[in-house]
């Protein structure tokens, strides 16, 4: 059955095409299995079918945007994993001349960019982007005395070594930063501390098409605020 639908020229002939996500819905559940991308040429009616490695989840959606700058829309597929971490599956395809081509795979992104989250003395946490050799420092003194007393002694020294972690992608959004009709992407990954629900902030990664792949053009750490 059809789960999601969008219409726009993705083949490059200036004739709108029909883009579908099909799948098998579980009875009495929003869970969808065997999610498949169907690209129907608006001129000939020819269909191409694309399957995904991660083809099951919730609320699969299609977004059409030009990410590569060729004037033709590409296909962004979003699928919620349904896991407690809020992880998402994302794929981007082009379909110029009716040839589907994978431009972005969330799993490759998650595997490429590696991080370490290390608690330090005096209520600081280092977030290290190992891949690009960048370090961010988060001040966690706002966390509250009960939380801090578990980790630090009265002098602000760590009682023991502690590491957190960075979650896989939980958000990937198209944004036209330059207002030129070519869309970039901003990805969100939650920084977890003592446990998954212990959020320390988010890594926000800007991505843009370089001609062969999506490259990082900026990255920030956004921290959680505290009441004053």
mmCIF file of the C-alpha atoms, coordinates in Angstrom:
data_MODEL
# 
_entry.id   MODEL 
# 
loop_
_atom_site.group_PDB 
_atom_site.id 
_atom_site.type_symbol 
_atom_site.label_atom_id 
_atom_site.label_alt_id 
_atom_site.label_comp_id 
_atom_site.label_asym_id 
_atom_site.label_entity_id 
_atom_site.label_seq_id 
_atom_site.pdbx_PDB_ins_code 
_atom_site.Cartn_x 
_atom_site.Cartn_y 
_atom_site.Cartn_z 
_atom_site.occupancy 
_atom_site.B_iso_or_equiv 
_atom_site.pdbx_formal_charge 
_atom_site.auth_seq_id 
_atom_site.auth_comp_id 
_atom_site.auth_asym_id 
_atom_site.auth_atom_id 
_atom_site.pdbx_PDB_model_num 
ATOM 1   C CA . UNK A 1 1   ? 0.000  0.000  0.000   1.00 0.00 ? 1   UNK A CA 1 
ATOM 2   C CA . UNK A 1 2   ? 1.028  3.635  -0.499  1.00 0.00 ? 2   UNK A CA 1 
ATOM 3   C CA . UNK A 1 3   ? 2.418  5.131  2.715   1.00 0.00 ? 3   UNK A CA 1 
ATOM 4   C CA . UNK A 1 4   ? 3.686  8.496  1.444   1.00 0.00 ? 4   UNK A CA 1 
ATOM 5   C CA . UNK A 1 5   ? 3.472  10.435 -1.818  1.00 0.00 ? 5   UNK A CA 1 
ATOM 6   C CA . UNK A 1 6   ? 5.099  13.458 -3.442  1.00 0.00 ? 6   UNK A CA 1 
ATOM 7   C CA . UNK A 1 7   ? 5.026  14.933 -6.934  1.00 0.00 ? 7   UNK A CA 1 
ATOM 8   C CA . UNK A 1 8   ? 7.768  16.821 -8.738  1.00 0.00 ? 8   UNK A CA 1 
ATOM 9   C CA . UNK A 1 9   ? 10.345 16.537 -11.502 1.00 0.00 ? 9   UNK A CA 1 
ATOM 10  C CA . UNK A 1 10  ? 13.112 14.223 -10.306 1.00 0.00 ? 10  UNK A CA 1 
ATOM 11  C CA . UNK A 1 11  ? 14.161 12.820 -13.699 1.00 0.00 ? 11  UNK A CA 1 
ATOM 12  C CA . UNK A 1 12  ? 15.220 16.119 -15.274 1.00 0.00 ? 12  UNK A CA 1 
ATOM 13  C CA . UNK A 1 13  ? 12.735 16.356 -18.164 1.00 0.00 ? 13  UNK A CA 1 
ATOM 14  C CA . UNK A 1 14  ? 10.705 19.148 -16.516 1.00 0.00 ? 14  UNK A CA 1 
ATOM 15  C CA . UNK A 1 15  ? 7.644  16.916 -16.339 1.00 0.00 ? 15  UNK A CA 1 
ATOM 16  C CA . UNK A 1 16  ? 6.396  16.198 -12.790 1.00 0.00 ? 16  UNK A CA 1 
ATOM 17  C CA . UNK A 1 17  ? 6.968  12.629 -11.655 1.00 0.00 ? 17  UNK A CA 1 
ATOM 18  C CA . UNK A 1 18  ? 5.117  10.602 -9.034  1.00 0.00 ? 18  UNK A CA 1 
ATOM 19  C CA . UNK A 1 19  ? 7.165  9.519  -6.026  1.00 0.00 ? 19  UNK A CA 1 
ATOM 20  C CA . UNK A 1 20  ? 5.768  6.936  -3.618  1.00 0.00 ? 20  UNK A CA 1 
ATOM 21  C CA . UNK A 1 21  ? 6.785  5.056  -0.531  1.00 0.00 ? 21  UNK A CA 1 
ATOM 22  C CA . UNK A 1 22  ? 4.988  1.742  -0.333  1.00 0.00 ? 22  UNK A CA 1 
ATOM 23  C CA . UNK A 1 23  ? 5.012  -0.763 2.489   1.00 0.00 ? 23  UNK A CA 1 
ATOM 24  C CA . UNK A 1 24  ? 3.122  -3.294 4.550   1.00 0.00 ? 24  UNK A CA 1 
ATOM 25  C CA . UNK A 1 25  ? 1.337  -1.893 7.585   1.00 0.00 ? 25  UNK A CA 1 
ATOM 26  C CA . UNK A 1 26  ? 1.130  -3.980 10.717  1.00 0.00 ? 26  UNK A CA 1 
ATOM 27  C CA . UNK A 1 27  ? -2.432 -4.590 11.901  1.00 0.00 ? 27  UNK A CA 1 
ATOM 28  C CA . UNK A 1 28  ? -3.451 -2.236 14.731  1.00 0.00 ? 28  UNK A CA 1 
ATOM 29  C CA . UNK A 1 29  ? -0.019 -0.591 14.663  1.00 0.00 ? 29  UNK A CA 1 
ATOM 30  C CA . UNK A 1 30  ? 1.660  2.323  12.842  1.00 0.00 ? 30  UNK A CA 1 
ATOM 31  C CA . UNK A 1 31  ? 4.695  0.088  12.225  1.00 0.00 ? 31  UNK A CA 1 
ATOM 32  C CA . UNK A 1 32  ? 5.487  -0.322 8.503   1.00 0.00 ? 32  UNK A CA 1 
ATOM 33  C CA . UNK A 1 33  ? 7.585  -3.090 6.944   1.00 0.00 ? 33  UNK A CA 1 
ATOM 34  C CA . UNK A 1 34  ? 9.142  -3.600 3.507   1.00 0.00 ? 34  UNK A CA 1 
ATOM 35  C CA . UNK A 1 35  ? 9.252  0.133  2.800   1.00 0.00 ? 35  UNK A CA 1 
ATOM 36  C CA . UNK A 1 36  ? 10.098 0.685  -0.870  1.00 0.00 ? 36  UNK A CA 1 
ATOM 37  C CA . UNK A 1 37  ? 10.710 3.813  -2.938  1.00 0.00 ? 37  UNK A CA 1 
ATOM 38  C CA . UNK A 1 38  ? 8.759  3.897  -6.209  1.00 0.00 ? 38  UNK A CA 1 
ATOM 39  C CA . UNK A 1 39  ? 9.675  6.498  -8.844  1.00 0.00 ? 39  UNK A CA 1 
ATOM 40  C CA . UNK A 1 40  ? 7.109  6.769  -11.641 1.00 0.00 ? 40  UNK A CA 1 
ATOM 41  C CA . UNK A 1 41  ? 8.183  8.773  -14.672 1.00 0.00 ? 41  UNK A CA 1 
ATOM 42  C CA . UNK A 1 42  ? 5.584  11.449 -15.366 1.00 0.00 ? 42  UNK A CA 1 
ATOM 43  C CA . UNK A 1 43  ? 6.022  11.187 -19.127 1.00 0.00 ? 43  UNK A CA 1 
ATOM 44  C CA . UNK A 1 44  ? 6.237  7.449  -19.793 1.00 0.00 ? 44  UNK A CA 1 
ATOM 45  C CA . UNK A 1 45  ? 4.694  5.941  -16.664 1.00 0.00 ? 45  UNK A CA 1 
ATOM 46  C CA . UNK A 1 46  ? 7.779  3.746  -16.234 1.00 0.00 ? 46  UNK A CA 1 
ATOM 47  C CA . UNK A 1 47  ? 8.477  2.774  -12.629 1.00 0.00 ? 47  UNK A CA 1 
ATOM 48  C CA . UNK A 1 48  ? 11.729 2.223  -10.764 1.00 0.00 ? 48  UNK A CA 1 
ATOM 49  C CA . UNK A 1 49  ? 11.748 0.433  -7.424  1.00 0.00 ? 49  UNK A CA 1 
ATOM 50  C CA . UNK A 1 50  ? 14.371 1.056  -4.753  1.00 0.00 ? 50  UNK A CA 1 
ATOM 51  C CA . UNK A 1 51  ? 14.626 -0.990 -1.566  1.00 0.00 ? 51  UNK A CA 1 
ATOM 52  C CA . UNK A 1 52  ? 16.432 0.099  1.594   1.00 0.00 ? 52  UNK A CA 1 
ATOM 53  C CA . UNK A 1 53  ? 18.709 -1.725 3.992   1.00 0.00 ? 53  UNK A CA 1 
ATOM 54  C CA . UNK A 1 54  ? 16.626 -0.283 6.847   1.00 0.00 ? 54  UNK A CA 1 
ATOM 55  C CA . UNK A 1 55  ? 13.149 -0.801 5.433   1.00 0.00 ? 55  UNK A CA 1 
ATOM 56  C CA . UNK A 1 56  ? 10.973 -0.949 8.551   1.00 0.00 ? 56  UNK A CA 1 
ATOM 57  C CA . UNK A 1 57  ? 9.861  1.762  10.932  1.00 0.00 ? 57  UNK A CA 1 
ATOM 58  C CA . UNK A 1 58  ? 7.339  4.477  11.577  1.00 0.00 ? 58  UNK A CA 1 
ATOM 59  C CA . UNK A 1 59  ? 5.985  7.488  9.681   1.00 0.00 ? 59  UNK A CA 1 
ATOM 60  C CA . UNK A 1 60  ? 8.047  7.172  6.477   1.00 0.00 ? 60  UNK A CA 1 
ATOM 61  C CA . UNK A 1 61  ? 7.981  10.433 4.533   1.00 0.00 ? 61  UNK A CA 1 
ATOM 62  C CA . UNK A 1 62  ? 9.257  11.888 1.255   1.00 0.00 ? 62  UNK A CA 1 
ATOM 63  C CA . UNK A 1 63  ? 10.700 15.379 0.800   1.00 0.00 ? 63  UNK A CA 1 
ATOM 64  C CA . UNK A 1 64  ? 11.705 16.710 -2.632  1.00 0.00 ? 64  UNK A CA 1 
ATOM 65  C CA . UNK A 1 65  ? 14.498 19.296 -2.741  1.00 0.00 ? 65  UNK A CA 1 
ATOM 66  C CA . UNK A 1 66  ? 17.422 20.157 -5.011  1.00 0.00 ? 66  UNK A CA 1 
ATOM 67  C CA . UNK A 1 67  ? 20.514 19.254 -2.986  1.00 0.00 ? 67  UNK A CA 1 
ATOM 68  C CA . UNK A 1 68  ? 23.062 18.971 -5.805  1.00 0.00 ? 68  UNK A CA 1 
ATOM 69  C CA . UNK A 1 69  ? 22.473 22.255 -7.643  1.00 0.00 ? 69  UNK A CA 1 
ATOM 70  C CA . UNK A 1 70  ? 21.513 20.708 -10.990 1.00 0.00 ? 70  UNK A CA 1 
ATOM 71  C CA . UNK A 1 71  ? 18.063 22.304 -10.932 1.00 0.00 ? 71  UNK A CA 1 
ATOM 72  C CA . UNK A 1 72  ? 16.330 18.952 -10.450 1.00 0.00 ? 72  UNK A CA 1 
ATOM 73  C CA . UNK A 1 73  ? 14.764 17.798 -7.211  1.00 0.00 ? 73  UNK A CA 1 
ATOM 74  C CA . UNK A 1 74  ? 16.281 14.959 -5.239  1.00 0.00 ? 74  UNK A CA 1 
ATOM 75  C CA . UNK A 1 75  ? 14.394 12.578 -2.958  1.00 0.00 ? 75  UNK A CA 1 
ATOM 76  C CA . UNK A 1 76  ? 14.881 12.623 0.820   1.00 0.00 ? 76  UNK A CA 1 
ATOM 77  C CA . UNK A 1 77  ? 13.398 9.627  2.641   1.00 0.00 ? 77  UNK A CA 1 
ATOM 78  C CA . UNK A 1 78  ? 12.879 9.777  6.405   1.00 0.00 ? 78  UNK A CA 1 
ATOM 79  C CA . UNK A 1 79  ? 11.885 6.789  8.550   1.00 0.00 ? 79  UNK A CA 1 
ATOM 80  C CA . UNK A 1 80  ? 11.540 6.823  12.338  1.00 0.00 ? 80  UNK A CA 1 
ATOM 81  C CA . UNK A 1 81  ? 13.164 3.778  13.935  1.00 0.00 ? 81  UNK A CA 1 
ATOM 82  C CA . UNK A 1 82  ? 10.785 3.782  16.878  1.00 0.00 ? 82  UNK A CA 1 
ATOM 83  C CA . UNK A 1 83  ? 13.627 3.135  19.316  1.00 0.00 ? 83  UNK A CA 1 
ATOM 84  C CA . UNK A 1 84  ? 13.889 4.846  22.682  1.00 0.00 ? 84  UNK A CA 1 
ATOM 85  C CA . UNK A 1 85  ? 16.774 6.987  21.431  1.00 0.00 ? 85  UNK A CA 1 
ATOM 86  C CA . UNK A 1 86  ? 14.645 8.611  18.735  1.00 0.00 ? 86  UNK A CA 1 
ATOM 87  C CA . UNK A 1 87  ? 17.002 7.450  15.988  1.00 0.00 ? 87  UNK A CA 1 
ATOM 88  C CA . UNK A 1 88  ? 16.024 8.067  12.375  1.00 0.00 ? 88  UNK A CA 1 
ATOM 89  C CA . UNK A 1 89  ? 16.835 6.416  9.058   1.00 0.00 ? 89  UNK A CA 1 
ATOM 90  C CA . UNK A 1 90  ? 17.598 8.798  6.184   1.00 0.00 ? 90  UNK A CA 1 
ATOM 91  C CA . UNK A 1 91  ? 18.354 8.232  2.520   1.00 0.00 ? 91  UNK A CA 1 
ATOM 92  C CA . UNK A 1 92  ? 18.705 10.706 -0.345  1.00 0.00 ? 92  UNK A CA 1 
ATOM 93  C CA . UNK A 1 93  ? 18.400 9.636  -3.978  1.00 0.00 ? 93  UNK A CA 1 
ATOM 94  C CA . UNK A 1 94  ? 18.666 11.400 -7.303  1.00 0.00 ? 94  UNK A CA 1 
ATOM 95  C CA . UNK A 1 95  ? 16.787 9.994  -10.293 1.00 0.00 ? 95  UNK A CA 1 
ATOM 96  C CA . UNK A 1 96  ? 18.191 11.871 -13.279 1.00 0.00 ? 96  UNK A CA 1 
ATOM 97  C CA . UNK A 1 97  ? 17.276 10.116 -16.550 1.00 0.00 ? 97  UNK A CA 1 
ATOM 98  C CA . UNK A 1 98  ? 15.297 7.567  -14.529 1.00 0.00 ? 98  UNK A CA 1 
ATOM 99  C CA . UNK A 1 99  ? 18.457 6.175  -12.911 1.00 0.00 ? 99  UNK A CA 1 
ATOM 100 C CA . UNK A 1 100 ? 18.166 6.087  -9.101  1.00 0.00 ? 100 UNK A CA 1 
ATOM 101 C CA . UNK A 1 101 ? 21.453 7.004  -7.443  1.00 0.00 ? 101 UNK A CA 1 
ATOM 102 C CA . UNK A 1 102 ? 22.121 6.994  -3.708  1.00 0.00 ? 102 UNK A CA 1 
ATOM 103 C CA . UNK A 1 103 ? 23.506 10.340 -2.518  1.00 0.00 ? 103 UNK A CA 1 
ATOM 104 C CA . UNK A 1 104 ? 23.223 9.974  1.260   1.00 0.00 ? 104 UNK A CA 1 
ATOM 105 C CA . UNK A 1 105 ? 22.965 7.010  3.619   1.00 0.00 ? 105 UNK A CA 1 
ATOM 106 C CA . UNK A 1 106 ? 22.418 7.721  7.321   1.00 0.00 ? 106 UNK A CA 1 
ATOM 107 C CA . UNK A 1 107 ? 24.395 4.638  8.307   1.00 0.00 ? 107 UNK A CA 1 
ATOM 108 C CA . UNK A 1 108 ? 27.503 5.747  6.411   1.00 0.00 ? 108 UNK A CA 1 
ATOM 109 C CA . UNK A 1 109 ? 27.228 9.156  8.083   1.00 0.00 ? 109 UNK A CA 1 
ATOM 110 C CA . UNK A 1 110 ? 26.931 7.589  11.540  1.00 0.00 ? 110 UNK A CA 1 
ATOM 111 C CA . UNK A 1 111 ? 29.906 5.329  10.875  1.00 0.00 ? 111 UNK A CA 1 
ATOM 112 C CA . UNK A 1 112 ? 32.065 8.106  9.419   1.00 0.00 ? 112 UNK A CA 1 
ATOM 113 C CA . UNK A 1 113 ? 31.783 10.649 12.223  1.00 0.00 ? 113 UNK A CA 1 
ATOM 114 C CA . UNK A 1 114 ? 33.039 9.274  15.530  1.00 0.00 ? 114 UNK A CA 1 
ATOM 115 C CA . UNK A 1 115 ? 32.963 11.013 18.911  1.00 0.00 ? 115 UNK A CA 1 
ATOM 116 C CA . UNK A 1 116 ? 34.173 10.662 22.461  1.00 0.00 ? 116 UNK A CA 1 
ATOM 117 C CA . UNK A 1 117 ? 32.388 12.242 25.426  1.00 0.00 ? 117 UNK A CA 1 
ATOM 118 C CA . UNK A 1 118 ? 34.679 12.509 28.455  1.00 0.00 ? 118 UNK A CA 1 
ATOM 119 C CA . UNK A 1 119 ? 33.818 13.940 31.863  1.00 0.00 ? 119 UNK A CA 1 
ATOM 120 C CA . UNK A 1 120 ? 36.563 16.195 33.248  1.00 0.00 ? 120 UNK A CA 1 
ATOM 121 C CA . UNK A 1 121 ? 37.325 17.804 36.596  1.00 0.00 ? 121 UNK A CA 1 
ATOM 122 C CA . UNK A 1 122 ? 35.519 20.978 37.655  1.00 0.00 ? 122 UNK A CA 1 
ATOM 123 C CA . UNK A 1 123 ? 32.165 20.183 36.037  1.00 0.00 ? 123 UNK A CA 1 
ATOM 124 C CA . UNK A 1 124 ? 33.315 20.086 32.435  1.00 0.00 ? 124 UNK A CA 1 
ATOM 125 C CA . UNK A 1 125 ? 32.685 17.560 29.666  1.00 0.00 ? 125 UNK A CA 1 
ATOM 126 C CA . UNK A 1 126 ? 34.841 17.279 26.549  1.00 0.00 ? 126 UNK A CA 1 
ATOM 127 C CA . UNK A 1 127 ? 33.006 16.331 23.361  1.00 0.00 ? 127 UNK A CA 1 
ATOM 128 C CA . UNK A 1 128 ? 35.614 15.281 20.816  1.00 0.00 ? 128 UNK A CA 1 
ATOM 129 C CA . UNK A 1 129 ? 34.949 14.899 17.109  1.00 0.00 ? 129 UNK A CA 1 
ATOM 130 C CA . UNK A 1 130 ? 37.566 12.236 16.402  1.00 0.00 ? 130 UNK A CA 1 
ATOM 131 C CA . UNK A 1 131 ? 37.019 12.316 12.650  1.00 0.00 ? 131 UNK A CA 1 
ATOM 132 C CA . UNK A 1 132 ? 37.625 16.044 12.174  1.00 0.00 ? 132 UNK A CA 1 
ATOM 133 C CA . UNK A 1 133 ? 39.833 16.506 15.272  1.00 0.00 ? 133 UNK A CA 1 
ATOM 134 C CA . UNK A 1 134 ? 37.654 19.155 16.940  1.00 0.00 ? 134 UNK A CA 1 
ATOM 135 C CA . UNK A 1 135 ? 36.946 19.516 20.660  1.00 0.00 ? 135 UNK A CA 1 
ATOM 136 C CA . UNK A 1 136 ? 33.961 21.148 22.331  1.00 0.00 ? 136 UNK A CA 1 
ATOM 137 C CA . UNK A 1 137 ? 33.715 21.818 26.075  1.00 0.00 ? 137 UNK A CA 1 
ATOM 138 C CA . UNK A 1 138 ? 30.389 21.723 27.916  1.00 0.00 ? 138 UNK A CA 1 
ATOM 139 C CA . UNK A 1 139 ? 29.974 23.244 31.380  1.00 0.00 ? 139 UNK A CA 1 
ATOM 140 C CA . UNK A 1 140 ? 27.606 20.987 33.345  1.00 0.00 ? 140 UNK A CA 1 
ATOM 141 C CA . UNK A 1 141 ? 27.633 22.962 36.586  1.00 0.00 ? 141 UNK A CA 1 
ATOM 142 C CA . UNK A 1 142 ? 23.963 23.800 35.919  1.00 0.00 ? 142 UNK A CA 1 
ATOM 143 C CA . UNK A 1 143 ? 23.020 20.141 36.343  1.00 0.00 ? 143 UNK A CA 1 
ATOM 144 C CA . UNK A 1 144 ? 22.209 20.461 40.033  1.00 0.00 ? 144 UNK A CA 1 
ATOM 145 C CA . UNK A 1 145 ? 23.948 19.380 43.207  1.00 0.00 ? 145 UNK A CA 1 
ATOM 146 C CA . UNK A 1 146 ? 22.435 15.906 43.439  1.00 0.00 ? 146 UNK A CA 1 
ATOM 147 C CA . UNK A 1 147 ? 23.642 15.028 39.938  1.00 0.00 ? 147 UNK A CA 1 
ATOM 148 C CA . UNK A 1 148 ? 27.085 16.558 40.477  1.00 0.00 ? 148 UNK A CA 1 
ATOM 149 C CA . UNK A 1 149 ? 27.577 14.891 43.861  1.00 0.00 ? 149 UNK A CA 1 
ATOM 150 C CA . UNK A 1 150 ? 27.322 11.493 42.171  1.00 0.00 ? 150 UNK A CA 1 
ATOM 151 C CA . UNK A 1 151 ? 30.275 12.351 39.957  1.00 0.00 ? 151 UNK A CA 1 
ATOM 152 C CA . UNK A 1 152 ? 32.490 14.860 41.781  1.00 0.00 ? 152 UNK A CA 1 
ATOM 153 C CA . UNK A 1 153 ? 33.978 15.206 45.238  1.00 0.00 ? 153 UNK A CA 1 
ATOM 154 C CA . UNK A 1 154 ? 33.712 18.394 47.290  1.00 0.00 ? 154 UNK A CA 1 
ATOM 155 C CA . UNK A 1 155 ? 36.725 19.854 45.460  1.00 0.00 ? 155 UNK A CA 1 
ATOM 156 C CA . UNK A 1 156 ? 35.207 19.389 42.015  1.00 0.00 ? 156 UNK A CA 1 
ATOM 157 C CA . UNK A 1 157 ? 37.392 16.402 41.190  1.00 0.00 ? 157 UNK A CA 1 
ATOM 158 C CA . UNK A 1 158 ? 36.001 13.348 39.434  1.00 0.00 ? 158 UNK A CA 1 
ATOM 159 C CA . UNK A 1 159 ? 35.438 10.386 41.725  1.00 0.00 ? 159 UNK A CA 1 
ATOM 160 C CA . UNK A 1 160 ? 36.133 8.049  38.795  1.00 0.00 ? 160 UNK A CA 1 
ATOM 161 C CA . UNK A 1 161 ? 36.557 8.179  35.030  1.00 0.00 ? 161 UNK A CA 1 
ATOM 162 C CA . UNK A 1 162 ? 33.248 8.611  33.202  1.00 0.00 ? 162 UNK A CA 1 
ATOM 163 C CA . UNK A 1 163 ? 32.416 8.681  29.519  1.00 0.00 ? 163 UNK A CA 1 
ATOM 164 C CA . UNK A 1 164 ? 29.184 9.504  27.750  1.00 0.00 ? 164 UNK A CA 1 
ATOM 165 C CA . UNK A 1 165 ? 28.362 9.018  24.083  1.00 0.00 ? 165 UNK A CA 1 
ATOM 166 C CA . UNK A 1 166 ? 26.895 10.649 20.994  1.00 0.00 ? 166 UNK A CA 1 
ATOM 167 C CA . UNK A 1 167 ? 23.738 9.118  19.566  1.00 0.00 ? 167 UNK A CA 1 
ATOM 168 C CA . UNK A 1 168 ? 23.204 8.405  15.855  1.00 0.00 ? 168 UNK A CA 1 
ATOM 169 C CA . UNK A 1 169 ? 21.228 10.859 13.736  1.00 0.00 ? 169 UNK A CA 1 
ATOM 170 C CA . UNK A 1 170 ? 17.900 11.818 15.246  1.00 0.00 ? 170 UNK A CA 1 
ATOM 171 C CA . UNK A 1 171 ? 17.120 14.611 12.792  1.00 0.00 ? 171 UNK A CA 1 
ATOM 172 C CA . UNK A 1 172 ? 18.139 15.638 9.270   1.00 0.00 ? 172 UNK A CA 1 
ATOM 173 C CA . UNK A 1 173 ? 16.497 18.733 7.835   1.00 0.00 ? 173 UNK A CA 1 
ATOM 174 C CA . UNK A 1 174 ? 16.823 20.501 4.462   1.00 0.00 ? 174 UNK A CA 1 
ATOM 175 C CA . UNK A 1 175 ? 17.567 24.222 4.755   1.00 0.00 ? 175 UNK A CA 1 
ATOM 176 C CA . UNK A 1 176 ? 18.455 26.644 1.976   1.00 0.00 ? 176 UNK A CA 1 
ATOM 177 C CA . UNK A 1 177 ? 21.007 28.671 3.928   1.00 0.00 ? 177 UNK A CA 1 
ATOM 178 C CA . UNK A 1 178 ? 22.099 30.745 0.921   1.00 0.00 ? 178 UNK A CA 1 
ATOM 179 C CA . UNK A 1 179 ? 18.572 31.282 -0.460  1.00 0.00 ? 179 UNK A CA 1 
ATOM 180 C CA . UNK A 1 180 ? 19.818 30.152 -3.873  1.00 0.00 ? 180 UNK A CA 1 
ATOM 181 C CA . UNK A 1 181 ? 17.391 27.274 -4.363  1.00 0.00 ? 181 UNK A CA 1 
ATOM 182 C CA . UNK A 1 182 ? 20.045 24.685 -3.488  1.00 0.00 ? 182 UNK A CA 1 
ATOM 183 C CA . UNK A 1 183 ? 19.378 23.014 -0.171  1.00 0.00 ? 183 UNK A CA 1 
ATOM 184 C CA . UNK A 1 184 ? 21.894 22.099 2.475   1.00 0.00 ? 184 UNK A CA 1 
ATOM 185 C CA . UNK A 1 185 ? 21.237 19.735 5.381   1.00 0.00 ? 185 UNK A CA 1 
ATOM 186 C CA . UNK A 1 186 ? 21.474 20.129 9.113   1.00 0.00 ? 186 UNK A CA 1 
ATOM 187 C CA . UNK A 1 187 ? 21.793 16.972 11.174  1.00 0.00 ? 187 UNK A CA 1 
ATOM 188 C CA . UNK A 1 188 ? 21.109 16.554 14.891  1.00 0.00 ? 188 UNK A CA 1 
ATOM 189 C CA . UNK A 1 189 ? 22.750 14.045 17.240  1.00 0.00 ? 189 UNK A CA 1 
ATOM 190 C CA . UNK A 1 190 ? 22.051 13.992 20.953  1.00 0.00 ? 190 UNK A CA 1 
ATOM 191 C CA . UNK A 1 191 ? 24.971 14.029 23.387  1.00 0.00 ? 191 UNK A CA 1 
ATOM 192 C CA . UNK A 1 192 ? 24.251 11.650 26.272  1.00 0.00 ? 192 UNK A CA 1 
ATOM 193 C CA . UNK A 1 193 ? 25.962 11.697 29.648  1.00 0.00 ? 193 UNK A CA 1 
ATOM 194 C CA . UNK A 1 194 ? 25.545 9.090  32.377  1.00 0.00 ? 194 UNK A CA 1 
ATOM 195 C CA . UNK A 1 195 ? 22.719 7.353  30.486  1.00 0.00 ? 195 UNK A CA 1 
ATOM 196 C CA . UNK A 1 196 ? 20.770 7.834  27.283  1.00 0.00 ? 196 UNK A CA 1 
ATOM 197 C CA . UNK A 1 197 ? 18.123 10.104 28.787  1.00 0.00 ? 197 UNK A CA 1 
ATOM 198 C CA . UNK A 1 198 ? 20.805 12.282 30.412  1.00 0.00 ? 198 UNK A CA 1 
ATOM 199 C CA . UNK A 1 199 ? 21.009 14.837 27.616  1.00 0.00 ? 199 UNK A CA 1 
ATOM 200 C CA . UNK A 1 200 ? 23.979 17.212 27.653  1.00 0.00 ? 200 UNK A CA 1 
ATOM 201 C CA . UNK A 1 201 ? 23.150 18.907 24.353  1.00 0.00 ? 201 UNK A CA 1 
ATOM 202 C CA . UNK A 1 202 ? 23.165 18.289 20.619  1.00 0.00 ? 202 UNK A CA 1 
ATOM 203 C CA . UNK A 1 203 ? 25.745 18.164 17.878  1.00 0.00 ? 203 UNK A CA 1 
ATOM 204 C CA . UNK A 1 204 ? 24.445 20.140 14.903  1.00 0.00 ? 204 UNK A CA 1 
ATOM 205 C CA . UNK A 1 205 ? 26.219 19.313 11.653  1.00 0.00 ? 205 UNK A CA 1 
ATOM 206 C CA . UNK A 1 206 ? 25.786 21.286 8.438   1.00 0.00 ? 206 UNK A CA 1 
ATOM 207 C CA . UNK A 1 207 ? 26.193 19.275 5.233   1.00 0.00 ? 207 UNK A CA 1 
ATOM 208 C CA . UNK A 1 208 ? 26.381 20.370 1.613   1.00 0.00 ? 208 UNK A CA 1 
ATOM 209 C CA . UNK A 1 209 ? 26.853 18.546 -1.670  1.00 0.00 ? 209 UNK A CA 1 
ATOM 210 C CA . UNK A 1 210 ? 30.456 18.726 -2.893  1.00 0.00 ? 210 UNK A CA 1 
ATOM 211 C CA . UNK A 1 211 ? 29.923 17.099 -6.283  1.00 0.00 ? 211 UNK A CA 1 
ATOM 212 C CA . UNK A 1 212 ? 30.485 13.536 -5.103  1.00 0.00 ? 212 UNK A CA 1 
ATOM 213 C CA . UNK A 1 213 ? 29.148 13.427 -1.552  1.00 0.00 ? 213 UNK A CA 1 
ATOM 214 C CA . UNK A 1 214 ? 27.804 15.502 1.313   1.00 0.00 ? 214 UNK A CA 1 
ATOM 215 C CA . UNK A 1 215 ? 30.618 17.209 3.206   1.00 0.00 ? 215 UNK A CA 1 
ATOM 216 C CA . UNK A 1 216 ? 30.538 19.002 6.542   1.00 0.00 ? 216 UNK A CA 1 
ATOM 217 C CA . UNK A 1 217 ? 30.691 22.786 6.159   1.00 0.00 ? 217 UNK A CA 1 
ATOM 218 C CA . UNK A 1 218 ? 30.051 23.681 9.790   1.00 0.00 ? 218 UNK A CA 1 
ATOM 219 C CA . UNK A 1 219 ? 29.393 22.044 13.122  1.00 0.00 ? 219 UNK A CA 1 
ATOM 220 C CA . UNK A 1 220 ? 28.236 23.337 16.484  1.00 0.00 ? 220 UNK A CA 1 
ATOM 221 C CA . UNK A 1 221 ? 27.323 21.980 19.877  1.00 0.00 ? 221 UNK A CA 1 
ATOM 222 C CA . UNK A 1 222 ? 24.040 23.308 21.257  1.00 0.00 ? 222 UNK A CA 1 
ATOM 223 C CA . UNK A 1 223 ? 23.652 22.970 25.008  1.00 0.00 ? 223 UNK A CA 1 
ATOM 224 C CA . UNK A 1 224 ? 20.585 22.691 27.190  1.00 0.00 ? 224 UNK A CA 1 
ATOM 225 C CA . UNK A 1 225 ? 19.601 25.708 29.226  1.00 0.00 ? 225 UNK A CA 1 
ATOM 226 C CA . UNK A 1 226 ? 18.783 25.814 32.929  1.00 0.00 ? 226 UNK A CA 1 
ATOM 227 C CA . UNK A 1 227 ? 16.273 27.784 34.952  1.00 0.00 ? 227 UNK A CA 1 
ATOM 228 C CA . UNK A 1 228 ? 17.621 30.858 36.739  1.00 0.00 ? 228 UNK A CA 1 
# 
